[in-house]
Amino acid sequence: MLREFGGCACNIAYNLICSVAEPLIMATVVDFSGLRTTSGKNGLSQAHIRPIPAAIRGPAFITTDLDDNQITAFRFPAR
């Protein structure tokens, strides 16, 4: 199993940086530790990213077979 840093906002912002744009990400995050270093190295502004460590979140598990078919499962924690 691999842990990947996902997130649509960071992926789009990174691609915009590669095309000479200056994107701003506005988001709330639970665990920003690994992504903070990666986004900083790539020049993404972190000014509008707000960590909320106590937020309830549901991780996604994505299984991809050899034909690139995907099944996504979400685990929602009890409140």
C-alpha positions in Angstrom: 0.0 0.0 0.0 1.3 3.5 -0.9 0.4 6.8 0.8 0.1 9.4 -1.9 -0.5 13.1 -1.4 -3.7 13.7 -3.3 -5.9 16.7 -3.5 -7.3 18.3 -6.5 -6.2 21.8 -5.5 -2.5 21.0 -5.1 -2.4 19.1 -8.4 -4.1 21.9 -10.3 -1.9 24.6 -8.6 1.3 22.7 -9.4 0.3 22.4 -13.1 -0.5 26.1 -13.2 2.9 26.9 -11.7 4.5 24.8 -14.5 2.7 27.1 -17.0 4.0 30.3 -15.5 0.9 31.2 -13.4 0.8 32.1 -9.7 -2.1 30.1 -8.2 -3.4 30.5 -4.6 -4.9 27.5 -2.8 -7.7 28.2 -0.4 -8.4 25.1 1.7 -8.7 23.5 5.1 -6.6 20.5 5.9 -6.3 17.9 8.7 -2.8 16.6 8.2 -0.6 19.1 6.3 2.8 17.9 7.5 4.0 16.0 4.4 2.3 18.2 1.9 3.7 21.4 3.5 7.3 20.4 2.6 6.4 19.3 -0.9 4.3 22.3 -1.8 6.9 24.7 -0.4 9.6 23.1 -2.6 7.4 23.6 -5.7 6.7 27.2 -5.0 3.0 26.9 -4.0 1.8 29.6 -1.6 0.5 28.3 1.7 -0.9 31.6 2.9 -4.5 30.5 2.5 -4.3 26.9 3.7 -5.7 26.5 7.2 -4.9 23.3 9.2 -7.7 22.1 11.4 -6.2 19.1 13.2 -9.3 18.0 15.1 -11.6 17.8 12.0 -13.4 14.6 11.3 -12.3 13.1 8.0 -12.9 10.0 5.9 -9.8 8.6 4.1 -10.2 7.2 0.6 -8.8 3.9 -0.5 -8.4 3.6 -4.2 -7.8 0.2 -5.8 -6.7 0.1 -9.4 -6.4 -3.1 -11.4 -4.1 -3.9 -14.4 -6.7 -2.5 -16.8 -6.9 0.8 -14.9 -10.3 0.2 -13.5 -10.7 1.8 -10.1 -12.8 1.1 -7.1 -12.9 3.9 -4.4 -13.9 3.1 -0.8 -14.3 5.7 1.9 -14.1 5.1 5.6 -16.1 7.5 7.7 -15.1 7.6 11.4 -17.7 7.4 14.1 -18.5 10.8 15.7 
